[in-house]
Amino acid sequence: MSEAKRSWIEGPAIPGDFDDLGPGKWPGEKLGLPEKGPGALASVLRRCGGITIDWFFAMFIAIIIRNFTAALGGVPTVTMILFCIISVVGVTLFARTPGQAMMGMGVARVDAEERVGLWRSIVRMALTVFLLPPILVDSDGRGLHDRATGTAVIRG
């Protein structure tokens, strides 16, 4: 079976969890997610907006903290620490970070109708920060850090 030619601009062909012979009609279809509206997979642009808001929020707080103490290091170090805390606490308790909430998104498990939980949110954050940038997506449109933790960023 021959594979359709891809342009370099389309990026790598990273297979999705439920890939078969053809792509889905819309991102997230093979995960059982709707095409549009609440519960639909969030776009890469929307997710980038959410992570940018979270980063600036963490940086703003880091600048304030750094004005009072240098014990935690410089502003970049404190920003990273706060970003990690915001991510883990937000996803564990509220299924969304402040940036995701402002962009109308949340994090949900795709393998069960349960909350994401502490361990998944810690692993998700660690993969986001240290290994897999959220812009790398599979054919379903999920970030690879979400694929590894069995989660998806959805609208709603």
Order of alpha helices (4+ residues) and beta strands (2+ residues): alpha-alpha-alpha-beta-alpha-alpha-beta
